[in-house]
Amino acid sequence: MLHHSACASFERVGNIWYLMPEYSQCRKALWQAVNPHTGKLRLDEAFPQEIRDSTNQQEMGIKLKNGSTFQLVGSDNFDSLVGSTPVGLVFSEYALSNPSAWGFLRPILLENNGWACFNSTPRGKNHFKRLFDLAKDAPDWFNQMLTADQTGVFTPEQLLNELKEMQSEHGDEYGMALFMQEYHCSFEAAMPGSIWGDCIAKLEASNRVQTESNPVTVPHTEGYPVFTGWDLGFDDDTTCWFYQVIGDDIHVIDYMEDNFKDVEFYALALKNKHDKSGYEYGTHWLPHDARPRTIAAGGKSILQQFIEFNRDHDECLGRFAIAPKLDVQEGIQAARATFPHCRFDGDKCEIGIDHLKAYRRDYDEENNVFSSTPKHDGASHAADGFRSVAVTWRRAKAQTAETPFMDKIMAKNVVGLHMGQIRDKHFKKMKSNRQDY
């Protein structure tokens, strides 16, 4: 990609950016990177001094003699690049990059008739997997996957030793998953440093979560209340897991995530699932940041806003409460104890499951260990929501009892309602139906 960028710089005058996942990685990973086979800086090999006009060490940029520029930037601070007009982009290790950077920059390339390249090792079925699948069939994309067997970089003996070492360090099952990810481009494997990767692998082995070869559906079961576990955000994602407790099993039947939305948006989404999918709710477990009052909401907390919406809609959403508070490490351990009880619907929870696989710790290269705290990225919001499930499902189990058949009939009956209430219910239902079209 470096050599391609150098060639493209002379095919068309313009700005080319090479984006690493984080700006702090640019200097060590590329600007100062030495090719161990030649002993030369990789950038000097791709951009020899003969084609350069100047080099900016501080900003890690190169101006070429024809007027083009090449610069290293980070996808973590893409919003600071407003006003620039690149004609070419390279996203290196895109699976670890902020996908919002591509969403922000692609209109600029479209207007400039520019180009973009993405290279990466798989890191679960995240945004890179979705882009990879798109590129398979799109006529204006090029797509290629090369495994260690195809590139010839390593001998079979070296690969076998790598597998043995990984299995010795991480266990047979998880070690094999990591090996398949790093050397055979497997999107199914958990990420290095994955906090719950081994837990998900065990669920896949016991057919409790979907894999490419084994579709798993966990439908909504009537007669059992639906509970939810949340993580709240605004700029960050808000996530919600829907689950039922049936015996000792937790049926995770649905997942929802979005951002830049207000409380009413999520409350309407809950109501829509109640009206169209028949979800009869138990308790919605919100995190502690749902309790403080906010100026933007007129002095009301998120919890109060949900409760008021529910009151205005005939209490159709069950009840809302604050989940028990645990620190992050306690929540992680609670989730590990929860996974063996779970069954996940493969279709409705696919994105959430991918996030759980990708939830990980950063690697501390100086101390040669993984950090004790999880990495805050796109996967952490789904993980925080699942921790809410982990600390509430036993309470949900205590509240759960199969609704008697006659109770379900009477719940739809008009007994006990006067004509005005029946009329109001009818008009609200008709209004809701109109809003769907």
N, C-alpha and C positions, 0 to 999 in steps of 0.2 A: 504493500500500500504506500510505503514511502517512495519507492521508485515510480509507481504509477502517478503519485502526486507531482513528482518532479517532471515527468513527461507531460502531464496534463497542464502544468504551468506554462509550457512553451507552445501548447496547442491552442491555448486561449489565454489572453491576459486577464487576470482576476485574482481574487483572494481565495486561498485554500486553507481550511482549518483541519487539523488533526486532533480529534477529541478523545481524551482519556476519560475514564469514569469520574476521576477527581482531579482537580487542577494540581494538587500536591504531588500527584504521580508523574506529571509530565516531565519534570527535570530528571528524576532518577530513571524512569522507565524508557525515556526516549532521548531527551536532550543530551544526557551524559552517557547514554548506553553505548557500550563497546561491543562490536562483533567479535566473539571469542575465537572465531575461525580465522580472522584477518588481523585482529588487534587494532582496527580502526573504528572511529566513531561511526555508528550507523548513519547518522545524518550527513556526515562527510562523504560517505559512499553514495548516498542518494542525491545529495546536493553538493557536488565538489565546488571548491573555491572558484574555479574558472567560470561558473555560471552565476555566481553571486555578485550582487552589487554591495550589500552590507549585511551584517549579522547583529541582531539585538539580543545580547545575552540576558538582559533583565526580563524582557517580555517573551523570550524564547521564540523569536521570529526571524525570518530570512527574507530579504528583498532581493529579487532576482534581476538580472540585467535587462530583461525585456519589460520590466514593470510589474510582474506578478509578485505576490507575497505568499509565504507559507508560515503558519503559526500554530503552535501547540496551545490548546485551550482545554478546559475541563467542562464536562457536561453537567457538573454540579452547580456551575454559576453561569449558565447560558444566558440568563436574563440580563447579565451585565454587558452582553454583546449587542444590545439594541442599537440599531443605526448602521451596523455593518452589513455588507452585501456579499457574502461568499458565493462563489460559483462552483465550489467543490467541497465536500465534507467526507471525512473518514471517521467513523465511530469505531474505536478500538475497544475490544472486550465489551461489546454492546450489551450483553446480558447483565453486566454489572453497572451499566450506565443509567442515568435518569432518562426514562423514555419521553418525558415532557420536553426534553431538549430537541428531539426530532420533531415532535408535534409543533414546536415553536418555530423551528428553522425551515421546515419543508415548504411553507408558502413562499419564503424568500427564494428558495431554489427553483420553485415552479415558475415564479415571475422571471427569474434570470435564465431559465432553461439550463439549470445546472445539474450536477450529478452528486450521488452519495454512495458510499461503500460502507459495509458493516462486516466486521470480523469478530469472532468470539468463540470461546469454548462454551458449550451449553452449561447453563446453570438452572436446571429445572425448566418446567414448561411456563416460562414467563413471557414478557413482551418480545424477547428475541425469538422464541419459538413461534409466536404468532406471525412475526415478520418473515421468518424463514418459510413458514407454510404458505404465506401469501406469495413469496417470490418463486415458489415452485411452479405455479401456473400462470403468473402474470406475464404477458408478452414483453413488457418493457423492463423486466428484471432479469438478472443473471443469478443463478443459485448453484452453489457447490458445497458438498460435504466431503471432507477427506479424513479418513481415520488413520491411525498410526500404521496399520498394515499397508495402506495405500501410499503413504508418503515415503516410506523407507528410511525415515530419520533414525528409528531404533531397530536393533536386531531383535529377532524373536526371543533370544536369551535375555536381553535387557527388559523386554516387556514382561516376561515371566517373573523375573526378579522384582520388578515394580509391583506386580500383583501380589506376590508373596509378602512383600514388605507392607503394603497397604492392608492386607488381611490380618497380618500380625499386629498392626497398630490399631485397627478399627474393628476387628472381628470379621469373620468370613463373609457375612451377608452385606454389611455396610461397606467393607473394604472392596468387595467386588463391584458394588454400585458406584463407588468413587472411581475405580479403575475404568469402568465402562464409560463414565462421563468424561474423564480426562483424555483417554486414549482412543475411545471408540465413539465419541460424539453422541452419547446417550442423553436424551432429554428427560429420561425417566428417573435418573439417579438424583439423590439429594446433593446439595452443594457442600463443598468443604467448609467445615465450621458449622454445618447445619445443626441446629439445636434439637430438632425433632425428626431428623432424617431417618434415624433407625426406627423410630416409632411408626412412621408412615410406611417404611419398608415392610415391617411386620404386618401391618394392616393389609398391604397389597398381597402379601404371601398368603393371608388367610381370607382373601376375597372380601374384605370389608371396605375397600376403596377401589375405585376404577383404575385399570391400566389399559394400555392400547389393545391388549389381547383379551381383556376380560371386562366388558362393560358391567357396571354395578348400578342398579337403581334402588333407591330407598324411598318409596312413595309415602305421601302423607297418610296417616292412619286415622280415620274418623273415630271419635269416642275418646281420644286422648288430647289434652291441651297442647298447644304449641308454645314453647318458651323461646326467648331470644337472648343472646349475649352480644353486647355492643362495645365498639370503640368509637369515640366521637372526634370529629375533626371538622375543619372548614377548608382551609387551604390544603391540609392533608386529607386523606380519605376517611370517610365515615364508613364503618363496616358493621354488618349485622349477620350473625349466624342464627338460623331457625332450627330448633331441635325438639324432639319428643322423647320422653323417657318411657320405655315399654319394658317392664320387668327390670332386668339389670342392664339392658341395652340402651344406648343413647342413639336415636335415629336422627342424624343431621340431614335434614331434608331440603334445606335451601340456604342460599347465601346472597347477600346484597352489599354492594359497595358503590359509593359515588363521592363527589367532592363539590365544593362551592354551592352547596344546597342548604336551605334552611330547614327548620324542624317540620314545618308543614309538609314539605316534600316527602320526608321519610314517614311521617304519620299517614299521609295519603297512600304511600306504598304499602304500609301495613294494612290499611283498610281495603285496598284493592285485593290483596291476597286473602283477606277475610271474605270479601264478597264473591270473588271469582274462584278461589281455590278451596274455600270452606275452612280456612284456618280459624279455629276457636282458641283464642289466646289464653294462656295462663299469666305469667309474669314476664315483663320485659326488663332485663337486668342492665341498667345503665352504669357507666363508670362514675367515679367520684367527681369528675369535672362537669357532670350534668347538674350538680347542686348549686354552684355559685350563680348569683344573679348577674345579669349583664345589662349594660346601658343600651346596647343595640336592640335588645328585646323588651325595652320599656321597663327594665327592672325585674324581669321575670327570668327564672332559671330555665334551662332546657327541660328539666324534669317537670316544672310547672307548665310549660308550653305543651308537652305531651299530654299531661293530665287534663288540661283545659280542652284540647282537641278531642280527647276521648269523651269528655263530659258532653261536648257539643254533638257527638255522634253516637248517642245512646249506649255509651260504655262498651262499644263493640270490640275494643282493643284490649280487654282484660285489665290488668293493672301495671303500673310502672313503679320500679323501685331501684334503689342504689345497691349494686353488688358489693359483697364483702371486700374489703380492701386488703390486698396482700402486696408485698414488695415484688419486684420483677422476678427475682430468683425463686421465691415461694410460688409465684404463679406458674413459672416454668415447670417446677416439680409437680404442681397440682395437675398441669396439663399432661405430663408424662404418665401420671397415674390414671388419667381420664381416657387416654387414647385406646387402651385395650377394651373399653366398653363401647366404642363408637363404631357406627356404620355410616358411611358418607354416600349421599347420592352423587353419582359420577357426573351427571349432566349439570344439575343446578348448582353444585358446589365446586365445579372444576377449577374456576379461577381462585377460589379460596384455598383449595387444597394445594394448588401450585404455590401460593403464598406461604402456606405452612411448611412446605418443603424448602422454600428459599429463606426462611427465617434463620439467621445465622449470626455467628460472632466473627468479628474481624480478626485477621491474623497479625500478630505482633512480630514483625520480622526481626527486630532487635533482640527480643527475648525468646524467639522461636516457640511461641505459644499462642493459642487463641485467647482473645480478650475475655474478661469475665462478664462484660455487658453486651447485650445484643446490638447489632447494627441497626440504626434507625433509617429505614428506607421504605420502599413501597410494600414490602412484605410484612413489616412490623405491625401495621394497622390490623390486618386480618389476625395476626398472632395475638395482639392485645384483646381483640374481640373474643378469640377462642379461650383466652385465659378467663374471661368473664363466664364462659360456659363451664369451664373446669371448676370454678369456685361456687357455682350455683346449681349444678345438675342434681346433686343429692337433695337439695331443698325442693327442686322441681319434682323429684321422684316422690318425696313425701306428700306433695300436693296433688300428685296424679292418681286418679282413680277412673276406671273406665265408666263413662256416662251410661246409666241404664237406658235401655231402648225407649221406654216411655218418656224419660226425661228429654231425649233428643226429639221426640215427636212434639212434646209440649213446648219445647223451646221455639218451635216454628208456629205454634198455635196462637190464636188471638185471644184466648181466655185471659181475662184480667185487664184487657185494654179497652178504653172507651173509643168512640168513633173518631174523636180528634186525634188521638195517638195513632190510630190505624191510618188516617189520612196523611199525617205528617210522615210516617214511615214510607208510605207509598210515594209521596212527592220527592222525598230524599233519594229513594231508589231510582226514580225516573231521572232526576237531575244527575245522579252519578252515572247512569247509563249514557245520557247525552254527552257528558264530558269525555267519554271514552272515544267519541267519534270526531 
